[in-house]
Amino acid sequence: MRLTSYIFLKLDKDKENKNLRPGSMYESQRTDSLFEHYRFVADPRQSPVRIDKFLMDRIEKVTRNRLQRAIRDGAITVNGENVKPNHKIRPNDVVLILLPDPPEVNVPVQPEDIPLDIVYEDDTLLVVNKPAGMVVHPGVGHSTGTLVNALAYHLRDVDLPFRDDYVSRPGLVHRIDKETSGLLVVAKTEHAMSHLAKQFFDHTSYRRYLALVWGGFDEETEGTISMNIGRDPFNRMNQRTFPTGDLGKHAVTHYKVMEDLYYVSLIECRLETGRTHQIRVHMKHLGHTLFNDKRYGGDQILKGTVYTKYKQFVENAFNLCPRQALHAKSLGFVHPETGEEMRFDCDLPDDMVQCLDKWRKYLSTRKK
């Protein structure tokens, strides 16, 4: 049986794999956001053999070193338990290979005629302004209606390239969360994909976000957060900061206060790195959780009074912006073909504009 090399390439790139350890998942194909990619069942007459040897006999084009690393990282389990590379496989043992991403390599993308807000397009790439609420690519629970489905229709005559062999993510160089709005660049050619992906990997691309967060900043109007980010071992759907040691991945966010409204603040965030939920996690660590960020507690009142009238006001503000108030406003990179410095910008969406206006009016009334 052949195991596609992308799994082990992913494991090699993921320095936080030690956070993948899931505990028992012998009976389940998906537990705590980990997905079963491959399952091997030992023969009833299996003689005791080391797990790395057992797998090398069944997987093509993978080294023992890679297998041992994956075993130590908890991505390979026996009967639902983490084991050591020298563990002996015995009759009827079940060996699973698990990863945080669903096994979507062979899932074809269905083109769908979904309107796209295209900011720029040429023969090499396009830049699109994604609305909040749109999932970027197909996955578990979202097989249709995604940005990639829309791109597959718009670019149906283009053979889009892939990054890391993900067939369900054609053209995608980077991603933003479902409820985050704003700019994304899409590669149309292999060269563009390679060139743009390297810029994002080397952190030479330019990304600027606007976010509405809870609380005022007093005198600290700008700063830098440099803290590792990794999967939360207690809630694997979330990310968290790791201030010391080798847990998580290096992450750097520069922030600047654009408007302080005492109860909330509009801030600008510039990313040096692109970790999952980076701005959301870094700002929560700073004590300024994103407004209406349900995953990280921003859908609770984190600044202000407990009076019913204020609670109703905040609830109305949540209704105006029913998602985390985060917008990928600016995007910059070097064009893969021309070498030109490209820079794009898009306005705040209406939900964030209306929410901001509501807070401005509330603050002006409070001061009178």
Secondary structure, 3 states (H helix, E strand, C coil): CCCCCHHHHHHHHCCCHHHHCCCCCCCCCEECCEEEEEEEECCCCCCCEEHHHHHHCCCCCCCHHHHHHHHHCCCEEECCEECCCCCEECCCCEEEEEECCCCCCCCCCCCCCCCCCEEEECCCEEEEEECCCCCCCCECCECCCCHHHHHHHHCCCCCCCCCCCCCCCCCECCCCCCCCEEEEEEECCHHHHHHHHHHHHCCCCEEEEEEEEECCCCCCCEEEEECEEEECCCCCCCEEEECCCCCCECCEEEEEEEEECCCEEEEEEEECCCCCCHHHHHHHHHCCCECCCHHHCCCCCCCCCCCHHHHHHHHHHHHHCCCCCEEEEEEEEECCCCCCEEEEECCCCHHHHHHHHHHHHHHHHHHC
